[in-house]
Amino acid sequence: MTETAPVAAVTTAAVTNPDIERINEILHKLSPERVKEIADFTAFLAEKERKHKAFVEETLAAEQRGEYLIFHTAEEFMDAILNADDD
């Protein structure tokens, strides 16, 4: 006769965010048009946050690789942009 080890139930505590709960309650009171507007705006914010995160990661990686230029004036910066090759 072989014995099997008891299988422990794995549970994760649901982390609740009071702001999300409050927003969810409000959404149920709004018209479908307003809910659509909120969904579109939320998607916009999520995309904006995704782009910002990618920008930060790319900037930090470039700094670590030493891929940056230092300009002492805005004029130097603009000259570099205007005279750069189109890559």
C-alpha positions as CSV (number, residue, x, y, z in Angstrom):
1,M,0.0,0.0,0.0
2,T,1.4,3.4,-1.0
3,E,0.6,6.6,0.7
4,T,0.3,9.9,-1.0
5,A,1.1,13.1,0.6
6,P,-1.8,15.4,1.3
7,V,-2.3,18.1,-1.2
8,A,-2.3,21.5,0.4
9,A,-4.8,23.9,-0.9
10,V,-3.1,27.0,-2.3
11,T,-4.9,30.1,-1.6
12,T,-3.9,33.7,-2.3
13,A,-5.2,36.6,-0.4
14,A,-7.2,38.8,-2.6
15,V,-5.7,42.2,-2.4
16,T,-8.4,44.8,-2.6
17,N,-7.9,48.4,-3.5
18,P,-10.5,50.7,-2.0
19,D,-10.2,53.1,-5.0
20,I,-11.0,50.3,-7.5
21,E,-14.0,49.2,-5.4
22,R,-15.3,52.8,-5.2
23,I,-14.9,53.2,-9.0
24,N,-16.6,49.9,-9.6
25,E,-19.6,51.1,-7.5
26,I,-19.8,54.3,-9.4
27,L,-19.6,52.6,-12.8
28,H,-22.8,50.7,-12.1
29,K,-24.6,54.0,-11.7
30,L,-23.5,55.5,-15.0
31,S,-25.0,55.3,-18.4
32,P,-23.5,53.0,-21.0
33,E,-22.1,56.1,-22.9
34,R,-20.3,57.3,-19.8
35,V,-18.9,53.9,-19.1
36,K,-17.6,53.8,-22.7
37,E,-15.9,57.2,-22.2
38,I,-14.3,55.9,-19.0
39,A,-13.1,52.7,-20.7
40,D,-11.6,54.7,-23.5
41,F,-9.9,57.1,-21.1
42,T,-8.6,54.2,-18.9
43,A,-7.1,52.6,-22.0
44,F,-5.5,55.9,-22.9
45,L,-3.9,56.2,-19.4
46,A,-2.7,52.5,-19.5
47,E,-1.0,53.1,-22.9
48,K,0.5,56.4,-21.7
49,E,1.9,54.5,-18.6
50,R,3.2,51.7,-20.8
51,K,5.0,54.2,-23.1
52,H,6.5,56.0,-20.1
53,K,7.8,52.8,-18.6
54,A,9.4,51.8,-21.9
55,F,11.0,55.3,-22.2
56,V,12.4,55.0,-18.7
57,E,13.8,51.5,-19.3
58,E,15.3,52.6,-22.6
59,T,16.8,55.7,-21.1
60,L,18.3,53.8,-18.1
61,A,19.7,51.1,-20.5
62,A,21.3,53.8,-22.7
63,E,22.9,55.5,-19.7
64,Q,24.4,52.2,-18.6
65,R,25.8,51.6,-22.1
66,G,27.1,55.2,-22.2
67,E,24.9,56.1,-25.2
68,Y,24.2,59.7,-24.4
69,L,25.4,63.1,-25.4
70,I,25.9,66.2,-23.2
71,F,24.9,69.6,-24.5
72,H,25.8,72.8,-22.7
73,T,23.1,75.0,-24.4
74,A,19.8,74.5,-26.0
75,E,21.3,75.9,-29.2
76,E,23.9,73.1,-29.3
77,F,21.1,70.6,-28.8
78,M,19.0,72.0,-31.6
79,D,22.0,72.1,-33.9
80,A,22.7,68.5,-33.2
81,I,19.1,67.6,-34.1
82,L,19.0,69.6,-37.3
83,N,22.4,68.2,-38.4
84,A,21.7,64.6,-37.5
85,D,21.5,61.9,-40.1
86,D,18.0,60.5,-40.7
87,D,18.3,57.0,-39.3
